[in-house]
Amino acid sequence: MQHLRKFFAAAATAVALSVTIGAAPAQAADNPYERGPDPTLAALDASRGPYTVATQDVSSLVSGFGGGTIYYPTTTSEGTFGAVAISPGFTATWSSLAWLGPRIASHGFVVIGIETNTLLDQPDSRGDQLLAALDYLTRQSSVRTRIDATRLAVAGHSMGGGGSLEAARDRPSLQAAVPLAPWNLTKSWSSNRVPTLIVGGESDTIAPVATHSELFYSSLSSTYEKAYLELNNASHFFPQSVNTPTARLAVAWLKRFVDNDTRYDQFICPGPSGLSIEEYRSSCPLS
């Protein structure tokens, strides 16, 4: 009898262990896109995230946009990543925003910084080009197997920011949009359904926040997630050099809505504060 009791006790322990071990994959499957170490403010403020990044040039002969540069995590052991297309502004080239490419990609995204068809393209055209760049990334590029085509986002500066609003309106399946100092003659974006973070500069005289960023934010439906960050004393050109508050919140926004990684909620709600922040508004709490 003693041997039988030991046998059944061991069997019960084995069953318990198998249940515990078997539960771990199910737990991970709750969010298969939650990757990397637990985020910290210091990690978001660093010039690079946890992933090593490689680059690849895109020819100007591609269809729909003017070529550009792809930045992607080199690891092949973590499955596919979300992707972000970013457009420069009026008369600007990708080089004006190039710091953003590796910064965002190093947190676990494939990023394409685009050149536009002409330097004078308007927001509607830039929106179309952002979507064309995402289509190229997911269908034709040599890194397409690294990308989850259901988890895509757009961003841009100035007319490129206005273009990201256009792209989000035209393709509501996008997971996130991040317009930076956006310029657009259209002031209402109430039909947009994509979680949108708008970053404006208090001292912007080209796309003043009172007639652009603030209006755009207010027009977005409160049914969908949105946030507005205004940088203290920042000009229209704040995205054209390394800007830590912008990078911190943009990465957190992309991680939260492209990767559905709720560990980043802490950086969005209640949001940033400090001397560099003039104002922050959001649709917190996040759903």
C-alpha positions in Angstrom: 0.0 0.0 0.0 2.8 2.4 0.8 4.2 1.8 -2.7 0.8 2.5 -4.2 0.4 5.7 -2.2 3.9 6.9 -3.5 2.9 5.9 -7.0 -0.3 7.9 -7.0 1.3 10.9 -5.3 4.0 10.9 -8.0 1.4 10.6 -10.7 -0.6 13.5 -9.3 2.6 15.6 -9.1 3.4 14.8 -12.7 -0.1 15.8 -13.8 0.1 19.0 -11.9 3.4 19.8 -13.5 2.2 19.0 -17.0 -0.8 21.3 -16.5 1.5 24.1 -15.3 3.9 23.6 -18.1 1.2 23.4 -20.6 -0.4 26.6 -19.4 2.7 28.7 -20.2 2.2 28.7 -24.0 -1.5 29.6 -23.6 -0.5 32.5 -21.5 2.0 33.7 -24.1 -0.6 33.3 -26.8 -2.7 36.0 -25.1 -0.4 38.4 -26.8 2.2 36.8 -29.1 3.5 40.2 -30.1 4.7 41.2 -26.6 8.4 41.0 -27.1 11.6 42.3 -25.6 12.4 43.3 -22.0 10.0 45.1 -19.7 10.0 48.7 -20.9 11.5 51.5 -18.8 11.7 55.2 -19.3 15.5 54.9 -19.6 15.1 52.3 -22.3 12.7 54.5 -24.3 15.0 57.5 -23.9 18.1 55.7 -25.1 19.2 56.2 -28.7 18.6 52.5 -29.4 16.2 49.9 -28.2 17.0 46.2 -27.6 17.1 45.0 -31.2 20.1 45.2 -33.5 19.1 46.9 -36.8 20.2 46.5 -40.4 19.3 48.8 -43.3 18.5 48.3 -47.0 18.1 50.9 -49.7 14.9 51.0 -51.9 15.3 52.1 -55.5 13.5 55.2 -56.7 12.2 53.1 -59.6 9.6 51.3 -57.4 6.0 52.0 -58.1 3.9 54.5 -56.1 6.6 56.3 -54.1 10.1 57.6 -54.5 12.2 54.9 -52.9 13.8 55.2 -49.5 15.5 53.2 -46.8 14.3 50.2 -44.8 15.4 49.5 -41.2 14.7 46.1 -39.7 15.6 44.0 -36.7 18.2 41.4 -37.6 16.9 38.6 -35.4 15.1 35.7 -37.0 14.1 34.0 -33.8 11.0 36.0 -32.8 8.7 35.7 -35.7 7.3 38.6 -37.7 7.2 42.3 -36.8 4.8 45.2 -37.3 5.8 47.8 -39.9 5.8 51.6 -40.1 6.0 53.9 -43.2 7.3 57.4 -42.5 7.1 60.4 -44.9 9.2 63.6 -44.8 7.6 67.0 -45.2 7.3 69.6 -48.0 10.6 70.1 -49.9 12.3 67.7 -47.5 13.9 64.3 -48.1 14.1 61.3 -45.8 17.5 62.4 -44.5 15.7 65.1 -42.5 14.0 62.4 -40.4 16.6 59.6 -40.7 17.3 59.4 -37.0 13.7 58.0 -36.5 14.3 54.9 -38.7 16.8 53.0 -36.6 15.4 54.4 -33.3 11.9 52.9 -34.0 13.2 49.7 -35.7 15.4 48.9 -32.7 12.3 48.5 -30.6 11.0 45.7 -32.8 9.5 47.2 -36.0 10.3 47.2 -39.7 10.5 50.8 -40.8 10.5 52.3 -44.2 11.5 56.0 -44.5 10.3 57.1 -47.9 11.4 59.6 -50.5 8.4 61.2 -52.1 7.7 61.3 -55.9 8.5 65.1 -55.8 9.6 67.4 -53.1 6.4 69.4 -53.6 3.8 66.6 -53.1 0.8 67.6 -51.1 -0.6 65.6 -48.1 -3.1 63.6 -50.2 -0.3 62.4 -52.4 2.0 61.7 -49.5 -0.8 59.6 -47.9 -1.1 57.5 -51.1 2.7 57.1 -51.1 2.8 55.9 -47.5 0.3 53.2 -48.3 2.2 52.3 -51.5 5.3 51.9 -49.4 3.5 49.6 -46.9 2.3 47.5 -49.9 5.8 47.3 -51.2 7.2 46.3 -47.8 4.7 43.5 -47.3 4.4 42.2 -50.9 7.7 42.9 -52.8 10.5 43.8 -50.5 13.2 41.3 -49.5 12.2 41.7 -45.9 8.5 40.9 -46.5 8.8 37.6 -44.6 9.8 39.5 -41.5 6.6 41.5 -41.5 3.1 40.8 -40.2 1.0 42.5 -42.9 -2.0 42.9 -40.4 0.0 45.1 -38.1 0.9 48.3 -40.0 1.3 52.0 -39.2 2.1 55.4 -40.7 3.8 58.5 -39.6 5.2 61.7 -41.1 6.3 65.3 -40.6 4.5 68.4 -41.8 2.8 67.5 -45.1 4.0 64.0 -44.4 2.1 64.2 -41.1 -0.9 65.5 -42.9 -0.4 62.6 -45.3 -0.4 60.1 -42.4 -3.9 61.4 -41.5 -4.9 60.9 -45.1 -3.5 57.3 -45.1 -5.3 56.5 -41.9 -8.6 57.7 -43.2 -8.2 55.8 -46.5 -7.0 52.5 -44.8 -8.8 52.1 -41.5 -7.2 48.6 -41.1 -4.0 50.4 -40.0 -3.1 49.9 -36.4 -1.6 53.4 -35.6 -0.8 56.8 -37.0 1.8 59.3 -35.7 1.6 62.7 -37.4 4.4 65.1 -36.4 3.8 68.8 -36.7 1.1 67.9 -39.3 0.0 70.3 -42.0 -3.2 69.8 -44.0 -5.9 72.1 -45.4 -8.5 69.5 -44.2 -9.3 70.2 -40.6 -11.8 67.5 -39.7 -10.8 63.8 -39.4 -13.9 62.6 -37.6 -14.1 59.6 -39.9 -10.7 58.3 -38.9 -10.8 55.0 -37.0 -7.0 54.5 -36.4 -5.4 55.1 -33.0 -3.6 58.4 -33.6 -0.9 60.3 -31.7 -0.4 63.9 -32.9 2.8 65.8 -31.8 2.9 69.5 -32.3 5.3 72.3 -31.4 4.1 75.3 -29.3 6.2 77.8 -31.4 5.3 76.3 -34.8 4.6 79.2 -37.3 4.3 77.0 -40.4 1.6 74.7 -39.1 0.5 76.5 -35.9 -1.0 74.1 -33.4 -4.1 76.3 -33.1 -5.0 75.8 -36.7 -3.5 72.3 -37.3 -2.5 69.8 -34.6 -5.1 70.9 -32.0 -7.9 71.1 -34.5 -6.9 67.7 -36.0 -6.8 66.1 -32.5 -10.2 67.6 -31.5 -11.8 66.4 -34.7 -10.8 62.8 -34.1 -13.6 60.7 -32.7 -13.3 59.9 -29.0 -14.5 56.4 -29.9 -11.0 55.5 -31.0 -7.8 56.0 -29.1 -6.1 59.3 -29.6 -3.5 61.5 -27.9 -2.0 65.0 -28.4 1.5 66.0 -27.2 2.6 69.7 -27.5 6.2 70.3 -27.0 7.2 73.5 -25.1 8.7 76.2 -27.3 9.3 73.8 -30.2 9.3 75.0 -33.8 7.9 73.3 -36.8 11.2 71.5 -37.3 11.5 69.7 -34.0 11.3 66.2 -35.7 14.4 67.0 -37.9 16.8 66.4 -35.0 16.8 63.9 -32.2 13.8 64.7 -30.0 13.5 62.4 -27.0 10.0 63.2 -25.9 8.7 62.6 -29.4 10.6 59.3 -29.8 9.6 58.1 -26.3 5.9 58.6 -26.9 5.9 57.5 -30.5 7.6 54.2 -29.7 5.2 53.6 -26.8 2.2 54.4 -29.1 3.4 52.0 -31.8 4.2 49.3 -29.2 0.8 49.6 -27.6 -1.3 49.7 -30.8 0.7 47.8 -33.4 2.0 45.2 -30.9 -1.0 45.4 -28.5 1.7 45.5 -25.7 -0.1 46.8 -22.7 3.2 47.2 -20.8 3.5 50.5 -22.6 0.2 51.9 -21.2 2.2 53.5 -18.4 3.9 55.9 -20.8 0.6 56.9 -22.5 -1.7 57.2 -19.4 -1.3 59.6 -17.7 1.4 60.6 -20.2 4.5 62.7 -20.3 5.2 65.7 -18.2 8.1 68.1 -17.4 9.7 71.2 -18.7 9.8 70.1 -22.3 6.0 69.4 -22.4 3.6 72.3 -22.9 0.4 70.1 -23.0 -0.7 66.5 -23.1 -4.2 65.3 -23.8 -5.5 61.8 -24.5 -8.5 59.5 -24.5 -7.2 57.7 -21.4 -8.0 55.2 -20.0 -7.0 52.9 -22.8 -9.5 50.2 -23.8 
